[in-house]
Amino acid sequence: MLACAALWLGLYGPVARAGDATDATGCVELEVNGERIRDYACMSRLLAPAATTATPASTAPMAAEQRVRQPPSALGLANRAATQQRMGTSFGVSTQPQRT
């Protein structure tokens, strides 16, 4: 029984301790068949910017940003397809529209 406990600690003890140590110090790199494997999820957590609490006023888009995101028809701008539809056969020929 004592031999089983020693074997268990010998095999799984470092793994259990390594998991506790990585939370405080850094990420673990494994080597399997001579190939190093990194824990990219852990690296991403370490490199992520610190969470900041932004005020709602600073995160709200400005009026100019809201205006830019509106469709052209809401801004009163003409587009080629609408103008061509309105002008009909006189598009590019006359200033008088075929359809009013």
C-alpha positions as CSV (number, residue, x, y, z in Angstrom):
1,M,0.0,0.0,0.0
2,L,2.8,2.4,0.9
3,A,4.5,1.5,-2.4
4,C,1.3,2.4,-4.3
5,A,1.1,5.7,-2.6
6,A,4.8,6.5,-3.3
7,L,4.3,5.5,-6.9
8,W,1.2,7.7,-7.2
9,L,3.0,10.7,-5.7
10,G,5.9,10.0,-7.9
11,L,3.8,10.0,-11.0
12,Y,1.0,12.5,-10.3
13,G,2.5,14.7,-7.5
14,P,4.5,16.9,-9.8
15,V,1.6,17.4,-12.2
16,A,-0.7,18.5,-9.3
17,R,1.9,20.8,-8.0
18,A,2.7,22.2,-11.4
19,G,-0.9,23.1,-12.0
20,D,-0.9,25.1,-8.7
21,A,2.4,26.8,-9.6
22,T,1.3,27.9,-13.1
23,D,-1.6,29.9,-11.8
24,A,0.8,32.2,-9.9
25,T,4.0,32.2,-12.0
26,G,3.2,31.6,-15.6
27,C,2.4,29.1,-18.3
28,V,3.6,25.5,-18.6
29,E,5.4,24.2,-21.7
30,L,5.3,20.5,-22.3
31,E,7.7,18.4,-24.3
32,V,6.1,15.4,-26.1
33,N,8.3,13.2,-28.3
34,G,10.9,16.0,-28.5
35,E,8.4,18.6,-29.6
36,R,7.7,21.6,-27.3
37,I,4.0,22.3,-26.9
38,R,2.9,25.7,-25.5
39,D,-0.3,26.5,-23.7
40,Y,-1.6,29.3,-25.9
41,A,-4.8,29.8,-23.9
42,C,-2.6,30.7,-20.9
43,M,-0.4,33.0,-23.0
44,S,-3.5,34.7,-24.3
45,R,-4.7,35.4,-20.7
46,L,-1.3,36.8,-19.7
47,L,-1.0,39.0,-22.8
48,A,-4.6,40.3,-22.7
49,P,-5.0,43.9,-21.7
50,A,-6.2,44.5,-18.2
51,A,-9.9,44.9,-17.9
52,T,-10.9,48.6,-17.4
53,T,-14.2,50.0,-16.3
54,A,-15.0,52.6,-18.8
55,T,-17.7,55.2,-18.2
56,P,-20.8,54.9,-20.5
57,A,-20.1,58.4,-21.9
58,S,-16.7,57.4,-23.2
59,T,-17.9,54.2,-24.9
60,A,-20.9,55.8,-26.6
61,P,-20.2,56.7,-30.2
62,M,-20.0,60.4,-31.1
63,A,-22.6,62.0,-33.3
64,A,-20.2,62.1,-36.2
65,E,-19.7,58.3,-35.9
66,Q,-23.4,57.7,-35.8
67,R,-23.9,59.9,-38.9
68,V,-21.2,58.0,-40.9
69,R,-22.9,54.7,-40.2
70,Q,-26.2,55.7,-41.6
71,P,-27.2,54.6,-45.1
72,P,-26.8,57.1,-47.9
73,S,-30.6,57.3,-48.5
74,A,-31.1,58.4,-44.9
75,L,-28.5,61.2,-45.3
76,G,-30.1,62.5,-48.5
77,L,-27.3,61.4,-50.8
78,A,-27.9,60.3,-54.3
79,N,-26.5,57.1,-55.6
80,R,-26.1,56.1,-59.2
81,A,-28.8,53.4,-59.4
82,A,-31.5,55.7,-57.9
83,T,-30.5,58.6,-60.2
84,Q,-30.5,56.3,-63.2
85,Q,-33.9,55.0,-62.3
86,R,-35.3,58.5,-61.9
87,M,-33.7,59.9,-65.1
88,G,-34.7,57.0,-67.3
89,T,-33.4,57.2,-70.9
90,S,-32.3,60.8,-70.4
91,F,-29.6,59.7,-67.9
92,G,-26.3,61.1,-69.1
93,V,-28.0,63.0,-72.0
94,S,-30.2,65.6,-70.4
95,T,-30.7,67.5,-67.2
96,Q,-34.5,67.0,-67.4
97,P,-35.5,63.7,-65.8
98,Q,-37.8,61.3,-67.8
99,R,-39.6,60.5,-64.5
100,T,-40.4,63.0,-61.8
